[in-house]
Structures are given as structure tokens and as C-alpha cells.
Amino acid sequence: MRLRIFLLAPLLLTGCVNDSATYRIDSNDHALTVRVVQDYFWSKEGTVKLTAARLPDCQRQINLGQVALSGLEIELFASGPNSYTLRSGEATWAVDTGACAELEAPEANAVTGQALGVFHLDADKKLVFEAAEAAS
């Protein structure tokens, strides 16, 4: 009986999202990476974390909290030199990659800056970054 449960355990995880996508700013050493983790296949939300990296000077992971997985879209904006804003619905976050620090984020309707693209789940539940046409 224990062997059957052990063999079935991977099936319980097959529907889970656990993926990341990266926006490269200058190179692999200067980037923003978004990771989405769905703990259980029945969960309708996932935990989102942002890693800001400007190596070798700094690297920091910032917990962005829970977001709905259905229709997940996290928009990315360049808000100034080394300053970026992310927005998902009414939630916003801001980060400075010069110091890898979280900044005070504007209200969702007050986000400004150049639209760089969107992090979203594709048809296979893989997180991808799709660059905005003007940014590519």
C-alpha cells in the first residue's frame, strides 16, 4: 500500500506551476527574474518572487506575495535609470537594480514609464516574458 501511494505522489504535483522567466537588462549579469510557484494543483493562486540582479554588486529576492494564476499577467515598466515597476491588476511593486532594493510602489493606476513587456503563463503553464513591441 505504501508503495502505491509513493508511486502516485508525483501525479499530485503534475498540475503545479513552478517556473521562472527573466528580463535581461544589459546582460545575464543585470536582470529581473520572476518566479511563480503553485504549491498544490488545486490552488488557484501562486506565490510570486522577484530576483533583482546586477552582478557582482548585488542580488536580492523580493517576495511579491500571492497572485491569481488564471489570466496571470505581470507587466514590467522601466521607470528611470535602474528603476523598474511591476503591475498585476491592482498590485504594484517597484525595484531599483542599482542597489537591488525594493522601492515604494505607485498606485496601479499611477504607473508610468516605458512598457517593457509582460510575464505570463503560456498554454503549457510555463512562465514566459513577452517583450513589448516598442521595447524589442
C-alpha positions in Angstrom: 0.0 0.0 0.0 2.8 2.4 0.9 4.5 1.7 -2.4 1.3 2.6 -4.3 1.0 5.9 -2.5 4.6 6.7 -3.2 4.2 5.9 -6.9 1.1 8.1 -7.1 2.6 11.1 -5.3 4.2 12.6 -8.5 0.8 12.7 -10.1 -0.5 15.1 -7.4 2.2 17.5 -8.4 1.9 17.3 -12.2 -0.6 20.2 -12.5 1.5 22.6 -10.3 3.2 25.7 -11.7 6.9 26.1 -10.7 8.6 28.2 -13.3 10.6 31.4 -13.9 11.2 33.9 -16.7 13.9 36.5 -17.0 14.0 40.0 -18.4 17.7 40.7 -19.3 18.5 44.4 -18.9 22.1 44.6 -20.1 23.3 41.0 -19.9 22.8 37.9 -17.9 24.5 39.8 -15.0 21.9 42.6 -14.9 18.4 41.1 -15.0 15.0 40.8 -13.3 13.7 37.2 -12.8 10.1 36.4 -11.8 9.3 33.0 -10.3 5.8 31.7 -9.8 5.2 28.6 -7.5 1.8 26.9 -7.1 2.1 24.7 -4.0 -0.8 22.4 -4.8 -2.5 21.6 -8.1 -5.9 22.6 -6.7 -4.6 26.1 -5.6 -5.9 28.9 -7.7 -3.1 31.2 -6.6 0.7 31.1 -6.7 3.5 32.7 -4.8 5.5 35.2 -6.9 9.1 36.2 -6.1 11.3 38.7 -8.0 15.0 38.4 -8.1 16.8 41.6 -9.0 20.4 41.0 -10.0 23.3 43.3 -11.0 26.3 41.1 -10.6 28.8 41.2 -9.0 27.5 44.1 -6.9 24.1 42.8 -5.7 21.4 40.2 -6.0 18.2 40.2 -3.9 15.0 38.1 -3.9 11.8 40.1 -3.1 8.6 38.3 -2.2 5.7 39.8 -4.2 3.0 37.7 -2.5 0.1 35.7 -3.9 -1.4 36.3 -7.3 -4.3 34.5 -9.1 -2.9 32.1 -11.7 -5.9 32.4 -14.0 -5.0 35.0 -16.6 -1.8 35.8 -14.8 -0.1 38.9 -16.3 2.7 40.9 -14.6 3.5 44.0 -16.6 7.1 45.4 -16.5 7.9 49.1 -16.9 11.2 51.0 -17.0 10.6 53.9 -14.5 14.0 55.5 -14.7 17.7 54.6 -14.5 17.9 51.1 -12.9 14.3 51.6 -11.7 11.5 49.2 -12.7 7.9 48.8 -11.8 5.8 45.7 -12.0 2.0 45.6 -12.0 -0.5 42.8 -11.8 -4.1 44.0 -11.6 -4.2 46.4 -8.6 -1.0 45.2 -7.1 2.3 47.1 -7.9 5.9 46.7 -6.9 9.0 48.7 -7.6 12.7 47.8 -7.5 16.0 49.6 -8.0 18.6 47.3 -9.6 21.3 49.8 -8.8 21.1 48.7 -5.2 18.8 45.7 -5.6 16.4 47.3 -3.3 12.6 47.3 -3.1 11.1 50.8 -3.6 7.8 52.3 -2.6 5.5 51.4 -5.5 2.9 53.7 -7.0 -0.8 53.0 -7.1 -1.7 50.7 -10.0 -3.4 53.5 -12.0 -0.4 55.8 -11.5 2.3 53.5 -13.0 4.3 55.4 -15.6 7.4 54.6 -17.6 8.2 52.7 -20.8 6.3 49.4 -21.1 8.9 46.7 -21.5 6.7 43.6 -21.7 4.6 41.1 -19.7 5.4 38.0 -17.7 2.5 35.5 -18.2 1.7 31.8 -18.3 1.6 30.2 -21.7 -0.8 27.4 -22.8 1.5 24.8 -21.1 1.6 26.7 -17.8 5.2 27.8 -18.4 6.1 31.3 -17.3 7.4 33.4 -20.2 8.4 37.0 -20.7 6.9 38.6 -23.8 8.6 41.9 -24.8 6.5 44.9 -25.8 6.8 45.7 -29.4 8.4 49.1 -28.8 10.9 47.6 -26.4 12.1 44.8 -28.6 
